[in-house]
Amino acid sequence: MTMNAKQRIRVLIIDDEESIRDACHQILTRRGYQADSTGTAREGLTLAQNDVYDVILLDIRMPEMDGMQLLRKLKESEVSGRGIIITGFGTIQLAVEAMRYGACNVLTKPFSADEVSEAVRTALDSEGVLAPEKDIPLLVGESEYMKDLRETIRRVAQTDSIVLITGESGTGKELVARAIRDFSRRRRKPFVTVDCSALVENLMESELFGHVKGAFSGAGESREGRFQMAHGGTLFLDEIANITLTVQAKLLRAIQEQEVPRVGSSRPEKVDVRIIAATNRDIREEMEQGKFREDLYYRLSVIPLHIKPLREHEEDILPLAHHYLGLYRDKYRSNVRSFSEEAAASLLSCRWPGNVREVKNTMERLCVLCENETVTLSDLLYLGQSMVTRVPMVDSLSGIMTLVDVEKNHIEKALFHFNFQMGKTARFLGIDRKTLRMKIRAYGIKTEEPS
């Protein structure tokens, strides 16, 4: 943005703390913006209603009228300026609620001059403002919960605030993290994923922060860590609860200082990354047990985002099933087209402990192994679907199906699909070749390959 363009941008600062108000005013005027300021919420409301401001910075804690009330009144007055919340440590929940009322960013005290400028620039950046009609791919479902989740993602994506995503395994935490990146100003920058549960403990620090040549045995050359790889983009720390307390301390410092220390080096490197963390554990319980640092938790949960398990929004089960059925039908050129009433009822009654991932895997198995256009109850049963159902699980022809019948059918169809290739069939079934051959002999299954 040119200096002339900036001079046409007007910013209003509303904060009862004179030092914060004056600091923001100096920072923005030095950057070329027009800035007005006031120490009271009521005067700020009057100024915003009677004049035109492009951006409004407002403190969340003020006497007479707090920032939340002010934000609501600004919204009711249809004030066009984009709001940026100023908040201190310990007002996380208020900041999240403020974003639901239209705030587009959060500045946490203490903040630097660059952070103030970047927050204003992002608020003004047309690419950072999401079109409301643009939808989020792969977040399937039309329940009120899914609509609210998509709207929350759109709002969160407009900021650079740290996000902590919690939820059971298979709920789609990484999908949510990617959606936040895809709708942000960093969408053309790297998205680096770190599976913290897969990191070897003694190499965890090196993986995250990098190392220099000779830092430890086997370090034959210098290497970048995940922080350096994600510079300018987004770093997704999956299963964050698995990192050790030692690395937690260094991660906390990296977040606070925005710089990382390579193993074996005394000079930290500046990095610009947006951090999104996720876990399927109860972090508060981990803190009580001394396994997770409380100060790191509060640093990570600037915007806490909990993803509900599928059983808590059951109306999205069939839309998800149809979505993935269509996806894998095309991929495998399957005959499957729809579900019988009994099969649909069975899907709805399932508890789905594996959540969306389990639905996805079930639809893939159906498209690989089911030969009919309509999925019946017996098709679901033969797949060995682990579910507690209110629908009787019986064969539609004979009226009964034993566990032996289920397993035999499953193996026969898998063998046929993979052209009786033992290795591929065993891998698909999740057993070794020896176990597969034993079952073939036990069930008397005919195969084109001598068993």
SEKOLVO-282511 format. One record per residue (C-alpha): residue number from 1; chain; z, x, y. Coordinates in steps of 0.001 Angstrom, whole numbers. Layout:
REM SEKOLVO-282511
NUM_A_Z_X_Y .
...
This chain:
REM SEKOLVO-282511
1_A_0_0_0 .
2_A_-974_1409_3432 .
3_A_1515_1785_6288 .
4_A_-284_-945_8279 .
5_A_10_-3311_5324 .
6_A_3698_-2497_4951 .
7_A_4343_-3219_8617 .
8_A_3265_-6801_7984 .
9_A_5832_-7162_5161 .
10_A_9120_-8729_6235 .
11_A_12364_-8238_4301 .
12_A_15657_-10071_4845 .
13_A_18924_-8378_3760 .
14_A_21967_-10635_3236 .
15_A_25155_-8736_2353 .
16_A_28693_-8923_3742 .
17_A_29239_-5214_3009 .
18_A_28095_-3368_6133 .
19_A_27447_-39_4396 .
20_A_25131_-1656_1807 .
21_A_23389_-3725_4468 .
22_A_22786_-750_6740 .
23_A_21661_1497_3879 .
24_A_19046_-1032_2710 .
25_A_17881_-1556_6294 .
26_A_17385_2183_6869 .
27_A_15647_2731_3549 .
28_A_13166_-91_4078 .
29_A_12415_572_7744 .
30_A_11779_4244_6942 .
31_A_9320_3072_4285 .
32_A_7483_1078_6948 .
33_A_8711_-2468_6249 .
34_A_10048_-4883_8868 .
35_A_13683_-5574_7974 .
36_A_16244_-8044_9318 .
37_A_19832_-8232_8134 .
38_A_22924_-10392_8315 .
39_A_26450_-10251_6953 .
40_A_26904_-13967_6189 .
41_A_25202_-16192_3649 .
42_A_24999_-19166_6035 .
43_A_23216_-17157_8736 .
44_A_20933_-15724_6057 .
45_A_20026_-19218_4890 .
46_A_19224_-20248_8459 .
47_A_17049_-17170_9019 .
48_A_15184_-17706_5739 .
49_A_14577_-21395_6486 .
50_A_13393_-20828_10046 .
51_A_11267_-17725_9534 .
52_A_8934_-16284_6882 .
53_A_10122_-13417_4714 .
54_A_8260_-11842_1822 .
55_A_11367_-10477_94 .
56_A_15044_-11457_370 .
57_A_17795_-9099_-826 .
58_A_21094_-10954_-1312 .
59_A_24508_-9984_-2595 .
60_A_25923_-12076_-5421 .
61_A_29499_-11894_-4054 .
62_A_29989_-13157_-494 .
63_A_32675_-15227_1267 .
64_A_32071_-18864_2302 .
65_A_28951_-19172_139 .
66_A_28268_-16856_-2782 .
67_A_24839_-15517_-3661 .
68_A_24351_-18063_-6441 .
69_A_24807_-21014_-4109 .
70_A_22560_-19351_-1566 .
71_A_19863_-18743_-4147 .
72_A_19934_-22408_-5146 .
73_A_19687_-23548_-1526 .
74_A_16768_-21161_-903 .
75_A_15001_-22637_-3908 .
76_A_15717_-26219_-2778 .
77_A_14370_-25353_676 .
78_A_11189_-24010_-965 .
79_A_11613_-20658_769 .
80_A_8697_-18495_-411 .
81_A_10368_-15072_-223 .
82_A_11014_-13413_-3568 .
83_A_14713_-12860_-4204 .
84_A_16331_-9605_-5315 .
85_A_19962_-9831_-6409 .
86_A_22429_-7101_-5403 .
87_A_25318_-6955_-7871 .
88_A_28249_-4722_-8728 .
89_A_29503_-3691_-12163 .
90_A_31030_-6618_-14033 .
91_A_28776_-9407_-12652 .
92_A_26175_-9229_-15416 .
93_A_26313_-12885_-16446 .
94_A_26021_-14038_-12827 .
95_A_22966_-11839_-12356 .
96_A_21303_-13289_-15453 .
97_A_22004_-16824_-14242 .
98_A_20619_-15913_-10817 .
99_A_17335_-14867_-12391 .
100_A_17099_-18312_-13963 .
101_A_17280_-19730_-10439 .
102_A_14318_-17720_-9240 .
103_A_15489_-14165_-8561 .
104_A_12803_-11684_-9595 .
105_A_14878_-8504_-9829 .
106_A_18418_-7116_-9986 .
107_A_19769_-4082_-8124 .
108_A_23020_-2752_-9569 .
109_A_25418_-880_-7268 .
110_A_25346_2008_-6673 .
111_A_21590_2325_-6279 .
112_A_19298_4970_-4847 .
113_A_16745_4700_-2043 .
114_A_13951_4935_-4582 .
115_A_15406_2046_-6590 .
116_A_15511_-199_-3507 .
117_A_11928_695_-2580 .
118_A_10714_197_-6140 .
119_A_12417_-3204_-6407 .
120_A_10730_-4384_-3204 .
121_A_7372_-2940_-4247 .
122_A_7570_-4651_-7638 .
123_A_8445_-7975_-5999 .
124_A_5375_-7642_-3790 .
125_A_3046_-6335_-6480 .
126_A_712_-9152_-7480 .
127_A_359_-7621_-10929 .
128_A_4096_-7884_-11403 .
129_A_4154_-11624_-10709 .
130_A_3342_-13559_-13853 .
131_A_1007_-16510_-13880 .
132_A_3065_-19490_-15099 .
133_A_227_-20799_-17243 .
134_A_-176_-17548_-19156 .
135_A_1369_-17869_-22603 .
136_A_3032_-15312_-24833 .
137_A_1141_-14616_-28070 .
138_A_2943_-14715_-31433 .
139_A_6014_-16484_-30034 .
140_A_5054_-19674_-31826 .
141_A_6902_-22976_-31386 .
142_A_7192_-25898_-29000 .
143_A_10921_-26603_-29199 .
144_A_12885_-26601_-25955 .
145_A_14516_-23383_-27122 .
146_A_11160_-21596_-27549 .
147_A_9944_-22857_-24172 .
148_A_13115_-21541_-22529 .
149_A_12756_-18217_-24361 .
150_A_9187_-17731_-23151 .
151_A_10208_-18557_-19589 .
152_A_13130_-16117_-19787 .
153_A_10786_-13383_-21034 .
154_A_8441_-13977_-18108 .
155_A_11280_-13608_-15620 .
156_A_12896_-10615_-17324 .
157_A_9531_-8854_-17534 .
158_A_9222_-8799_-13751 .
159_A_12182_-6443_-13462 .
160_A_12987_-2957_-14695 .
161_A_16478_-4003_-15796 .
162_A_17758_-2867_-19193 .
163_A_17624_-5612_-21834 .
164_A_19823_-5918_-24929 .
165_A_18261_-8202_-27545 .
166_A_20559_-9485_-30267 .
167_A_19851_-11655_-33269 .
168_A_19672_-11767_-37041 .
169_A_17152_-9744_-39013 .
170_A_13660_-11238_-38895 .
171_A_14094_-13299_-35729 .
172_A_11399_-11344_-33876 .
173_A_13386_-8996_-31654 .
174_A_10578_-6428_-31508 .
175_A_8044_-9168_-30693 .
176_A_10235_-10202_-27761 .
177_A_10537_-6575_-26620 .
178_A_6744_-6148_-26750 .
179_A_6236_-9411_-24863 .
180_A_8563_-8175_-22108 .
181_A_6507_-4971_-21861 .
182_A_3165_-6814_-22002 .
183_A_4126_-9032_-19050 .
184_A_5568_-6200_-16946 .
185_A_4052_-3714_-14528 .
186_A_4452_-1099_-17280 .
187_A_2115_-2924_-19662 .
188_A_-556_-200_-19488 .
189_A_2010_2534_-20094 .
190_A_3459_3723_-23444 .
191_A_5598_1465_-25597 .
192_A_7635_3795_-27798 .
193_A_9690_2330_-30645 .
194_A_12682_4119_-32143 .
195_A_14144_2752_-35375 .
196_A_17663_4096_-34928 .
197_A_18597_3119_-38486 .
198_A_15910_5471_-39847 .
199_A_16947_8525_-37805 .
200_A_18584_11362_-39742 .
201_A_22021_11863_-38193 .
202_A_21752_15608_-37569 .
203_A_18278_15211_-36015 .
204_A_19003_12051_-34005 .
205_A_19581_13887_-30736 .
206_A_16388_15921_-31131 .
207_A_14360_12800_-31933 .
208_A_15542_11026_-28794 .
209_A_15662_13879_-26280 .
210_A_13400_16574_-27770 .
211_A_14196_20238_-28372 .
212_A_13076_23699_-27342 .
213_A_11767_26382_-29666 .
214_A_14557_28027_-31660 .
215_A_17126_25347_-30792 .
216_A_18086_25059_-34456 .
217_A_16904_26184_-37860 .
218_A_13357_24924_-38403 .
219_A_12591_24376_-34711 .
220_A_9499_26581_-34693 .
221_A_8153_25131_-31458 .
222_A_9263_22963_-28550 .
223_A_8896_19242_-29092 .
224_A_9100_16159_-26881 .
225_A_11614_13437_-27706 .
226_A_11023_9704_-27581 .
227_A_12281_9548_-23985 .
228_A_9605_12011_-22837 .
229_A_6922_10195_-24860 .
230_A_7835_6916_-23139 .
231_A_7785_8376_-19602 .
232_A_6399_5770_-17215 .
233_A_6609_3087_-19885 .
234_A_9074_1303_-22132 .
235_A_11443_2710_-24765 .
236_A_12502_240_-27454 .
237_A_15683_1317_-29249 .
238_A_15785_-861_-32360 .
239_A_19063_-1143_-34288 .
240_A_20896_637_-31478 .
241_A_24271_120_-33209 .
242_A_23331_2785_-35767 .
243_A_23507_5786_-33429 .
244_A_26533_8063_-33627 .
245_A_29279_8146_-30993 .
246_A_28176_11656_-29944 .
247_A_24617_10519_-29286 .
248_A_25930_7351_-27627 .
249_A_27684_9511_-25030 .
250_A_24475_11429_-24301 .
251_A_22435_8227_-24218 .
252_A_24848_6770_-21669 .
253_A_24425_9828_-19464 .
254_A_20635_9702_-19842 .
255_A_20628_6072_-18662 .
256_A_22940_6770_-15729 .
257_A_21202_9945_-14543 .
258_A_17651_9017_-15618 .
259_A_17298_12455_-17131 .
260_A_17505_13815_-20678 .
261_A_18727_17152_-22047 .
262_A_16493_18766_-24679 .
263_A_18450_20292_-27533 .
264_A_18795_24015_-26829 .
265_A_18051_23713_-23104 .
266_A_20509_23727_-20204 .
267_A_18048_22056_-17797 .
268_A_17757_18251_-18075 .
269_A_14352_16608_-17504 .
270_A_13779_13600_-15256 .
271_A_12319_10581_-17051 .
272_A_11162_7168_-15865 .
273_A_11584_4669_-18696 .
274_A_12555_1060_-19025 .
275_A_14980_675_-21928 .
276_A_15043_-2338_-24229 .
277_A_17596_-2162_-27032 .
278_A_18085_-4441_-30028 .
279_A_20556_-4949_-32852 .
280_A_21337_-7430_-35598 .
281_A_25010_-6454_-35590 .
282_A_27908_-7940_-33631 .
283_A_28303_-5232_-30974 .
284_A_31684_-6565_-29824 .
285_A_33010_-6234_-33356 .
286_A_31573_-2703_-33516 .
287_A_33424_-1860_-30283 .
288_A_36706_-3235_-31656 .
289_A_36293_-991_-34698 .
290_A_35641_2030_-32474 .
291_A_32046_2416_-33661 .
292_A_30342_1614_-30349 .
293_A_31240_2725_-26835 .
294_A_32246_-80_-24498 .
295_A_30776_1634_-21431 .
296_A_27404_2032_-23178 .
297_A_27441_-1634_-24189 .
298_A_27859_-2735_-20568 .
299_A_25107_-344_-19482 .
300_A_22719_-1759_-22073 .
301_A_23521_-5437_-21573 .
302_A_22409_-5827_-17966 .
303_A_20284_-8668_-19300 .
304_A_21603_-9824_-22696 .
305_A_19056_-11874_-24645 .
306_A_20156_-13552_-27885 .
307_A_17448_-14742_-30285 .
308_A_18555_-17758_-32301 .
309_A_18039_-17869_-36078 .
310_A_15290_-20183_-37276 .
311_A_17775_-22664_-38784 .
312_A_18978_-23428_-35245 .
313_A_15517_-24560_-34099 .
314_A_14153_-26170_-37252 .
315_A_11395_-28015_-35381 .
316_A_9540_-24687_-35124 .
317_A_9434_-24055_-38903 .
318_A_6235_-25999_-39670 .
319_A_4340_-24748_-36580 .
320_A_5227_-21193_-37657 .
321_A_4178_-21890_-41251 .
322_A_822_-23348_-40146 .
323_A_251_-20441_-37752 .
324_A_772_-17766_-40395 .
325_A_-1017_-19789_-43063 .
326_A_-4118_-19827_-40849 .
327_A_-3747_-16137_-40077 .
328_A_-3579_-15031_-43728 .
329_A_-6080_-17637_-44909 .
330_A_-8697_-15929_-42761 .
331_A_-7537_-12455_-43744 .
332_A_-7658_-13087_-47508 .
333_A_-10394_-15779_-47468 .
334_A_-7969_-18093_-49200 .
335_A_-8608_-21714_-50215 .
336_A_-5246_-22868_-48854 .
337_A_-5550_-25424_-46037 .
338_A_-2403_-27550_-45852 .
339_A_977_-28512_-47327 .
340_A_1804_-31566_-49405 .
341_A_4532_-33833_-48015 .
342_A_6977_-32516_-50611 .
343_A_6131_-28883_-49808 .
344_A_6502_-29502_-46071 .
345_A_9873_-31184_-46644 .
346_A_10947_-28231_-48768 .
347_A_9977_-25748_-46031 .
348_A_11957_-27748_-43473 .
349_A_15041_-27884_-45676 .
350_A_15075_-24131_-46348 .
351_A_17764_-22088_-44589 .
352_A_15343_-19152_-44104 .
353_A_17894_-16306_-44128 .
354_A_15037_-13907_-43356 .
355_A_13990_-16065_-40380 .
356_A_10445_-15752_-38974 .
357_A_9698_-12658_-41056 .
358_A_10501_-14604_-44231 .
359_A_8203_-17471_-43199 .
360_A_5441_-14951_-42468 .
361_A_5826_-13216_-45841 .
362_A_5925_-16543_-47693 .
363_A_2663_-17682_-46090 .
364_A_1028_-14367_-46963 .
365_A_2073_-14724_-50608 .
366_A_721_-18265_-50697 .
367_A_-2656_-17180_-49361 .
368_A_-2834_-14375_-51922 .
369_A_-1728_-16337_-54984 .
370_A_-2216_-20076_-54427 .
371_A_-5600_-21337_-55722 .
372_A_-5501_-24888_-54343 .
373_A_-6337_-26234_-50908 .
374_A_-3045_-28096_-50702 .
375_A_203_-26214_-51257 .
376_A_2444_-28194_-53597 .
377_A_6118_-27967_-54379 .
378_A_5395_-26071_-57591 .
379_A_3407_-23469_-55626 .
380_A_6483_-22788_-53527 .
381_A_8681_-22696_-56598 .
382_A_6497_-20302_-58550 .
383_A_6604_-17954_-55576 .
384_A_10310_-17607_-56320 .
385_A_11208_-18809_-52852 .
386_A_14964_-18387_-52464 .
387_A_15971_-21599_-50780 .
388_A_18582_-24294_-50837 .
389_A_16596_-27492_-50640 .
390_A_17237_-31201_-50546 .
391_A_13933_-31773_-52368 .
392_A_13907_-31612_-56202 .
393_A_12168_-28377_-57254 .
394_A_10134_-29514_-60300 .
395_A_6616_-29033_-61606 .
396_A_4366_-31836_-60312 .
397_A_2643_-32261_-63740 .
398_A_5304_-31810_-66429 .
399_A_8285_-32858_-64354 .
400_A_10197_-29702_-65268 .
401_A_9800_-25975_-64818 .
402_A_12131_-23310_-66164 .
403_A_12845_-19958_-64543 .
404_A_10868_-18271_-67353 .
405_A_7859_-20480_-66555 .
406_A_8135_-19593_-62880 .
407_A_8169_-15841_-63511 .
408_A_5391_-15985_-66106 .
409_A_3129_-17991_-63768 .
410_A_3913_-15642_-60916 .
411_A_2976_-12545_-62934 .
412_A_-192_-14148_-64364 .
413_A_-1493_-15111_-60935 .
414_A_-627_-11716_-59460 .
415_A_-2456_-9930_-62302 .
416_A_-5508_-12121_-61851 .
417_A_-5569_-11576_-58098 .
418_A_-5411_-7789_-58427 .
419_A_-7995_-7715_-61245 .
420_A_-5328_-6676_-63769 .
421_A_-4650_-3392_-61973 .
422_A_-1127_-2599_-63088 .
423_A_-206_-309_-60189 .
424_A_-1208_-2758_-57430 .
425_A_313_-5730_-59241 .
426_A_3623_-3928_-59798 .
427_A_3814_-2866_-56142 .
428_A_3121_-6421_-55009 .
429_A_5814_-7822_-57326 .
430_A_8288_-5168_-56208 .
431_A_8807_-3700_-59697 .
432_A_7639_-535_-61470 .
433_A_4763_-407_-63966 .
434_A_7111_-14_-66951 .
435_A_9017_-3193_-66055 .
436_A_5730_-5059_-65541 .
437_A_4460_-4048_-68995 .
438_A_7754_-5126_-70589 .
439_A_7483_-8565_-68984 .
440_A_3841_-8916_-70038 .
441_A_4816_-8267_-73649 .
442_A_7892_-10506_-73471 .
443_A_5945_-13481_-72069 .
444_A_2863_-12902_-74218 .
445_A_627_-12682_-71169 .
446_A_-2995_-11945_-71981 .
447_A_-4393_-9047_-69991 .
448_A_-7729_-7251_-69865 .
449_A_-5825_-3971_-70130 .
450_A_-3995_-3152_-73376 .
451_A_-286_-3591_-72745 .
